[in-house]
Amino acid sequence: MDIKDAQNKIRMFDKARGWDENWNMKDLLLNITEEGGEMWNLVKWVDDNSQKKIVNEKKGEVSDYIGDTLFSFT
């Protein structure tokens, strides 16, 4: 599945629940900030090599943060 397919699937999911019109800029920005903060918590205060190691070890978690952020832009 490519990103466009995933976005369309999410749009259909939202529309079926009446969520497609229920958003605003403030909430979108808060969500993006929250997801970025959660990912930052994984790697803050460590050097570049440690950051890369942490991201590799926690790929599932990192993927969730990235996915949640992309979900915001559907």
Helices and strands as residue ranges (DSSP letters): H 3-16, H 25-43, H 48-57, H 59-72
